Amino acid sequence: MKINFGDLPLANRFRHKGNQGTKEDLYQLSLVQNDLGLVFIEQPVPFDQMRPRFDWLTETEPVAHLSDVSAMIGRLFRENDQFKVLGVSHRDKVHAELLKSNFGFKEVHYVDYSPYMSEEIFKIETVQHLITHKGELLGEQYGRFDLILANRILHHVHDPIAFLYGISNMLSEDGFIYFEVPDCQRGFLGKDYSIVFEEHTLYFTKTSLCNLLESAGYEVQWCFEYMYPVENSLSVLVKKRQIRGKNFFCEKDIFRGFIDGFATTKKNTQRGFNEIAQNQRICLFGAGHHGVTFLNLFELSNYFKFVVDDNQNKQDYCLPGTNLEIVSSSALISNDIDACFLSVSQVNEKRVVEKIKSMSKNKIQCYSIFPESPFHFPIDNEA
């Protein structure tokens, strides 16, 4: 199964104000499902083109569940104080520090990728590429470890089988790898198309995650789902095993519903915004990738006056794929805005709504772009 979302911008490509007329690079984004049930971007944007151009772009990943995960790992290896741990990216540091401080893991190392890169600014898109293509070299340089932490990287991988082979070069024969990825099942079922993001090349459910790892020669020790707003986290611990034949159960109905619902959802969302814009001035709050996808995928930018984001670095730029200028929240007071749509993390929605209500003296109505949010604007998605 396949769905083509057309040409979309990169969510980290902010154009400077005044350059709205310049041509913006667009990339076709199609999602496909394979025989393992895994949904993936058919032709990922090359990692070097996806690499961020600004050092002020931030990441926010869920970490509350890592105490529970670390306790399980700690119990598994509590009798071995010579245990060697490797974190493959900056996203593993919180987890590694928990293992060190709370569970006595003394030997923790991190991979330094800078010798392999000429650019100073790179993130997870480059790390996955280097593990995929230089895994054997990294294994020779760093040796082999009893536990490898790979938090929030697998869903950025362009060639998952090659990546899983590459990372195995740093794993001892009896060692374990911990992977964590976002669970997309709720997004698929809830028809939340803002989960589509060019940097997220793989879209996992619990079943497809286990299928991929087992097909690549790993044995799943455990796989748990931790609940969060928007998308849950899937935490899985694996170890090597010999590849043997297996028939994998492929979930098809979930992704089929996501595909079948897109045209109707887009049409009804556009109709809803057209009705609102007849007598209301609208803005977006949050210039992150969810907002970029929402406006560009549903072609809504003409209904918005501007985008609010209190990251001062963004305020010299326009939202990718649009000519909408990014401004501070103080603009809400002076621009007679009637409705503000939130594309911030659902964890922060209530706080942001309270701030907007206070600033506007309850004049501005607040809605969320996320279907599961209590602030979601009701859109009739019936055909």
N, C-alpha and C positions, 0 to 999 in steps of 0.2 A: 504494500500500500504506500501511497505517496501523496503529498500535498505540496504544491508550489505556491509560496507566499509572494513571489515576485521579487523585484529589486528593492533592497533595503540598505540604509546607511550603517556604518559602524557606530556603535553607541559611544565609543570613546573619541570620536572625531569631532571636536568642537571647533566651529569656524568663528573667527574673530568678528565682532560686530563691525559692520561696514563692508564685510566681504560676502554679504548675502547673495550677491549676484554671481559669485564664482561657482564653477561646476563642482559638485560633490561626488566622490566616488561611491558607487552603489554596487551591491553584490547580490546575486540571486540566492535566495534561501529556500531550499526544498527539504522537507522532512520525509524520510523513508523508514519503513519497518522491515527488518530482516527475519529470518527463520527462527532466531532466538527470541523474537519479540522485542528486540532492542530498536528503539527509534533514534535516528541519527541524521545529522545534516549531510545531504548527499555529496556536496562539494564544499568542504570547509574553506573559509578564507585562509590563505597561507599565513603561517604563524608570524612571519616578518612583516606582513601588511597589517596584521591584527595587533601588533605590538603597540602599547600606548606611547603617545608622543609627549605626555605631560607627567611630571613626577608628583603632582598633587592629587591625582586620582586615588581614591581610597577604596578599601574593601571592608565589608562587614559580613562576617560569617557567624553562624550560631555556634556557641561554645558551651552552653549550660549543661548539655548532656555529657560532656567530656569527663566530668568527675565520675559519673557512673561507668563509663567505658574504661577509664583508667583503673578503677577498682577491679573490674573483671580481669583486665590484663595483669594487674598486680597480683591477684590471687593465682593466676595461671603460672606465674614465674617467681613466686615469692621465695623459693628456696635456692634461687640462683642469683647471687649478687655480682656475678661476672657477666651478666647479660648485656649485650651490645645493642644499642638502639640507634637507628638512623632516621633523621627527618629529611625528606626529599625536597621540601620547599619551605618558604616563610610561613605557610599556613599550618605547619606542624609545630610551631614553637610553643603555643599555649598548651597543647597536648603533651609535648615533651617535658615542659616545665612541671606539669602536674605529676607526671611519672617520677621525675627526679625528687620533687619536694615532698610528695605524699606517700610514695611507694618504694623509695629507696633505689631507684634505677640510677646508677652512678655514671655509667659510660654512655653519654648521649652525643651524637655527632650530627653535623649537617653538611649537605653537599654545597660546595662553592662552585657556581657555574660561571663566574666572571672570567676565568681564563679562556672559556669557549665562546665568549661574546664580545664583540667590539663596541656594541651599544651600551650605554650606561643604564638606560631605562628598559627593563623588561620584567615581565611577570609570569604568571602561570602558563601562558600560551607558549613561552619560550622554554620553560622547564620541561613541559611534556614533550616538546620536540627533541630536546637534548637527551632525555632518558630513552626516547624511542630510537634515536639514531646513534647515540654514543653510550648505550647501556653497558656494552662489554668493556669499553675504555674506562668508564666510571667504576665498574667492578674491579678492574685491575688497580685503579688508583686508590680506592677507598677500602677495598676488601669486602668481606661478607659479614652480614649482621644477623642477629637473632630475631630482631623485630624491626620492620620498616614501617614508618608512619607515612601514609599518603592521604592526608586530609584534603578533600575538596579539589582534587586534580583530575580524577578519572573521567569526569564528565566534560573535561576540556580537551581530551585526547583525540587526535585525528585518525590514528590507526591503532585501535585498542589491542589487537593481538600482538602487534610489534611492540607496543608500549609495555604490555604485560611480560613479554619476553625480555625486553630491555631491563626492566626493574628487577627481574629475577636474577640478573647477574650480580646484584649486591646482596642477595639473600643466601644465608647458610642453608645447608641441605635440610635441616630440621626446623628452619626458621619460619616466622609468621609475618604476614603483611596485613596491616590495618588500612582499609579503605573507607572513606566516607564520601557520600554523594547526596545531592538533593533527590528526593522522591517526587517524581512528576505525576504520579497517579491521580492525586487530587486535582492538579491542573488540567489533566486530560478529561477527567470526569466532569469537572466544573466548567469546562470550555473557557479556561483562563488563558487566552492567547498571548498575554504579556509574558508568559514563561519562555517564549521564543526569544533567543538571544544568540547572536552569531558566535560568541565565545563559548557557549555551551553546545558542544558538538554532539554529545550523547545525552539522551533523555531516558532515565532509568525508572523502572518500577522494581519492586523487590524481586519479582520473578525474573525479569530480564537481567538484573544485576547478577544474580546467582547463576543464571544460564551462561552469561558471558564468561565469568570467572571459571566455571567448571569446564567450559569448552576450551579454555586456554591452558588447562592442565593444573588447576588449583582445586583444593578440597575446602569447601566452606565449613568453618568451625562453628560459627554462629553469625546470624544476621538479624539485627534489631532495627525497629523503626521508632524514632523519637519525634514526638509531635511538636510542630511549630506553626505559627501563622503562615499562610500562603503555601509553603511546601515543607514537608517533613524531612528529616535526615535519616538516611539509611547508613547504618554502621555495620561493617562486615569484617570478620577476621578469617584469613585463609592461610593455607600452607600448600606446599608443592605436593603433587601426586602425579602418577603416570596417567597420560591421557588414555582414556578408554571409551569405546563407543557408548553413546547414550542418546536416547530420544528426548528432546527438550520440549516441554509444554510451552506453546507460544500463545500469549494473550493477544488477541486481535480485536475483540469487540471494543476495548477501551479506546484504542487509537482510532479505530474506524469511526466511533462517535465523535471524536475530536475533529476528524477530517470533515465528516458530514455536516457538522454544526457550524463550520466557519463562515460559509456564505451567508447564512441566515443571521448569524451573530453580527457580522460586519454590516449587513444591510440595516438591521434594527438599531445598531449602535449609531450609525450615521443618521438615521431618521430621528433618534432620540436627541442627538446633539443639534440637529437642524431645528427641532422644535424649541429647545432651550435657547438657542442663539437668536431666536426671533425677538426676544425682549429682555435678554440678559447678557451681561458681559462676563466672559468666562476666562479663567486662567488655570494653569497646571501648577501644582506644588510638588517639586521634586524633579531634578534633571538627571535622574539615573536611567539605567537601561530599561527598566519596566516602562517608564514614561515614554522613552524614545520608541520602543516597540509599539506601545498602545497608539500613539499619535500617527506613526508612519504606517503601521499595518492596517489600521482602519481608516487611514487618510482623513484625519480630523483636524489638522493644524490650522485650517482656515477658520475654524470656530473659536480659536483661542487668541487672546490679546497678547499674552506673554507667559513666561515660565518663571516661577519663584524658586529660588534655591539660595540658602544662606551660606553656602560655601563661596567665599569671596573670590576664589580663583576662577569660578565658573562665570562670574558676573561680567566678564569682558567678552563673552561668547554667546553664540546662539545654540539652541537645542539641535543636535545632529538630525539632518534630514529635513529641517524646517528653517524658516526665517524668523522664528520666534526668539526674541531676546531674553536672556536670563537676567533676572533682577533680584534684589533683596526683598525680604518680606515687608519692608517698609512701604513698598509700592502698593501694597494692598489698601493702604489708607488713602492714598492720593489719586487712585485711578478708577474709583467707582465700580469696583468689581462686585458682581452679584453672586457668582457661584465659583467655587474653587474645587477642582478635582485633585485628589491626593494620589501621588504615585510613590509615596514614601513607604518604608517598611511598615507593615501592619502593627508591629510592636510599638511603633511611635505614633500611630494615627490619632489616638485619643489625645495625646499631649499636643500634637500639631493643631487639631481641631480646637482645643481649648485656647491655644495661642491666637488662632485666627479669629475666633469669636470675641476674645478679649480686645484685640486690636480694632476690630470693626464694630464693636458694641452690638454684637449679634446680628449685624446686617448681612454678612456673607454666609450663604449656605454652603456646607461642605459635603462633598461626596467622595467616594473612593473608586478607583478604576478596577479594584479587585472584586470578583464576583462573590467571594465568601466574606467580605468585610461587612461589619454591621452598618457601615456608612455607604455601602454600595448603592449607586443610583439604579433604580429599577428599570431594566431593559427587557422588553418582552421578546424572548428568543423563540417563540413559536413561529413556524413558517407561515 
